[in-house]
């Protein structure tokens, strides 16, 4: 049985006052077997870990450098993230790939750095609108998985998040058939590369305009084990219904 996971990516949103949402979220979701992760901006990591210490919520970073230390002004290492008490880190998000020109090789190195710091990597993959319209979605996903994902994958050190770039923050959501097709393809690709046991154990998340009113439908797909949620994770009142939908799935 794969673990179900609901992860919230706050992106560049929130100050200290936003951490009150963690208490509210914990209160709203109560007891659950799900793994719930919140990834706030880096300046909030330590305080978020303190705020979530006695709850079921785990904390994660939004990116890390591939180096353990060095002259990299403005960057944060995986060890620094782990030192705050965080357990996860998002890597390869489309906004990092596009805005910071991160290549698959860059992300590959970051995933290895995350593992070395004993963080679980939430590896993001996904196609642009142009790639989707040209019918190359599965080819793009295969290339990103091959280039971004190192060999030492396990069910505890890696989560894969499929986020169609054209759906992030746009309100557009693929059909259930499209979501199922991409997640089935990712699962088959993992099994082919890592074998049945590992390939079937790695959690797969869907991300891209996930909202309380569409989560139930999205979670019907067999190989969707959870969601990576952006804007709807900023408020407990929006994120809690998504978590509840996953709990019922």
C-alpha positions in Angstrom: 0.0 0.0 0.0 1.5 3.3 -1.1 1.4 6.2 1.3 -0.9 9.0 0.4 0.5 12.5 0.5 -0.9 16.0 0.3 1.8 18.7 -0.1 1.3 22.4 -0.1 3.7 24.7 -1.9 3.4 28.2 -0.6 5.8 29.5 -3.2 6.9 33.2 -2.5 3.9 33.9 -0.3 3.6 34.4 3.5 5.2 36.1 6.4 5.3 34.9 10.0 1.6 35.6 10.4 0.8 32.9 7.8 2.1 30.3 10.2 -1.2 30.5 12.1 -2.6 28.6 9.2 -0.6 25.5 10.3 -2.5 25.4 13.6 -5.8 25.9 11.9 -5.0 23.2 9.3 -4.0 20.7 12.0 -7.2 21.4 13.9 -9.4 21.0 10.7 -7.9 17.7 9.5 -7.7 16.0 12.9 -6.3 12.5 12.9 -5.4 11.0 9.5 -3.1 8.4 8.1 -2.1 10.7 5.3 1.2 12.5 5.2 0.6 16.3 5.1 3.5 18.5 4.0 3.7 22.3 3.9 6.6 23.9 2.0 6.8 27.6 3.1 9.4 30.1 1.9 12.9 29.5 3.3 12.9 32.3 5.9 9.9 30.6 7.5 11.3 27.0 7.6 12.6 27.0 11.2 9.5 28.7 12.6 7.2 26.4 10.6 8.9 23.4 12.0 8.5 24.7 15.5 4.8 25.5 14.9 4.1 22.1 13.4 6.2 20.2 16.0 3.2 18.6 17.8 1.0 18.1 14.8 0.9 15.6 11.9 2.2 18.2 9.5 5.7 17.8 8.1 7.6 20.8 6.7 9.6 21.0 3.5 11.7 23.4 1.5 11.0 24.7 -2.0 14.5 24.2 -3.5 18.1 23.4 -2.5 21.5 23.9 -4.0 23.4 20.8 -5.2 26.5 21.7 -3.2 26.8 21.0 0.5 28.4 24.5 1.1 30.3 27.2 -0.7 30.3 30.6 -2.3 26.7 30.6 -3.5 25.2 33.8 -2.3 21.4 33.6 -1.7 21.2 29.8 -2.0 20.4 27.3 0.6 21.8 23.8 1.0 19.9 20.6 1.7 21.8 20.3 5.0 20.6 23.8 6.0 17.0 22.8 5.2 17.3 19.6 7.3 18.9 21.5 10.1 15.6 23.5 10.5 13.8 20.2 11.2 12.3 20.0 7.7 11.9 16.6 6.1 11.1 17.3 2.5 12.2 19.5 -0.4 10.6 20.3 -3.7 12.9 20.0 -6.7 12.6 20.6 -10.4 9.4 22.7 -10.2 8.5 24.2 -13.5 9.0 27.7 -12.2 12.5 26.8 -11.3 13.1 25.1 -14.6 11.8 28.1 -16.5 12.8 31.1 -14.3 16.2 29.8 -13.3 16.9 27.7 -16.4 17.4 24.6 -14.4 18.3 21.6 -16.5 17.6 17.9 -15.8 21.3 17.5 -14.9 21.0 20.4 -12.4 17.9 18.8 -10.8 19.6 15.4 -10.8 22.4 16.8 -8.7 20.0 18.5 -6.3 18.1 15.3 -5.7 21.3 13.6 -4.8 22.1 16.4 -2.4 18.7 16.1 -0.8 19.1 12.4 -0.2 22.6 13.0 1.3 20.9 15.3 3.8 18.2 12.7 4.5 15.5 14.8 2.9 12.7 13.3 0.8 12.8 14.8 -2.6 9.5 15.8 -4.2 10.6 15.8 -7.9 8.4 17.7 -10.3 8.0 16.9 -13.9 5.6 18.2 -16.5 5.1 19.5 -20.0 4.4 23.0 -21.4 1.3 24.0 -23.3 3.2 23.8 -26.6 4.5 20.3 -25.8 1.0 19.2 -24.8 -0.5 20.5 -28.0 2.2 18.9 -30.1 1.4 15.5 -28.5 4.8 15.0 -26.9 3.7 14.9 -23.3 4.8 11.3 -22.6 8.1 11.8 -24.4 8.9 14.9 -22.3 8.0 13.1 -19.1 10.3 10.2 -20.0 13.1 12.6 -20.8 12.7 14.5 -17.5 12.5 11.3 -15.4 15.6 9.8 -17.1 17.6 13.0 -16.7 16.4 14.3 -13.3 16.1 11.1 -11.3 19.2 9.4 -9.9 19.4 5.6 -9.5 19.2 5.2 -5.8 15.4 5.8 -5.6 13.3 4.4 -2.8 9.8 4.8 -1.6 11.0 6.8 1.4 13.5 9.2 -0.3 11.4 10.2 -3.4 8.0 11.4 -4.4 7.2 12.2 -8.0 4.8 15.1 -8.7 3.4 15.4 -12.2 2.5 19.1 -12.9 1.4 20.0 -16.4 2.9 23.5 -16.7 -0.2 24.7 -18.6 -2.4 23.9 -15.7 -0.4 25.5 -12.9 -2.3 28.5 -11.6 -4.5 28.8 -14.7 -7.6 27.0 -13.5 -7.3 24.5 -16.4 -7.2 20.9 -15.4 -6.6 17.8 -17.6 -9.4 15.4 -17.9 -9.4 12.4 -15.6 -8.4 10.2 -18.6 -5.4 12.5 -19.3 -4.4 12.4 -15.6 -4.7 8.6 -15.5 -2.7 8.2 -18.7 0.2 10.3 -17.5 0.3 8.8 -14.1 0.1 5.2 -15.5 2.9 6.1 -17.8 5.1 7.4 -15.0 4.3 4.3 -12.9 5.3 2.0 -15.8 8.5 4.0 -16.4 9.5 3.6 -12.8 8.7 -0.1 -12.8 10.7 -0.6 -15.9 13.8 1.2 -14.5 13.7 0.3 -10.8 11.7 -3.0 -10.8 8.3 -3.9 -9.5 8.8 -3.4 -5.8 10.4 0.1 -5.9 8.5 1.2 -9.0 5.1 0.4 -7.4 6.1 2.0 -4.1 7.1 5.5 -5.0 4.1 7.9 -4.4 2.9 9.9 -7.5 1.2 13.2 -7.0 -0.8 15.4 -9.3 -0.4 19.2 -9.3 -1.9 21.9 -11.3 -5.0 24.0 -10.2 -6.1 21.4 -7.6 -9.1 22.9 -5.8 -11.6 21.6 -3.2 -14.2 21.2 -6.0 -12.1 19.1 -8.3 -9.9 17.1 -5.9 -12.4 14.2 -5.5 -12.4 13.6 -9.3 -8.6 13.8 -9.6 -8.0 11.3 -6.8 -10.1 8.7 -8.7 -7.2 7.9 -11.0 -5.5 4.7 -9.8 -1.9 5.9 -9.8 -2.6 9.3 -8.2 -1.5 9.0 -4.6 -2.0 12.6 -3.6 -1.5 16.2 -4.7 1.1 19.0 -4.8 -1.1 22.1 -4.2 -0.1 25.7 -4.8 -2.5 28.6 -4.1 -5.2 26.4 -2.4 -2.6 25.4 0.3 -2.2 29.0 1.6 -5.4 28.8 3.6 -6.4 25.9 5.8 -10.0 26.4 4.8 -9.1 25.6 1.2 -6.5 22.9 1.8 -8.3 20.9 4.4 -11.1 19.8 2.0 -8.5 18.6 -0.5 -6.9 16.6 2.2 -10.3 15.2 3.2 -11.0 14.2 -0.4 -7.7 12.3 -0.5 -8.4 10.6 2.8 -11.7 9.3 1.3 -10.1 8.2 -2.0 
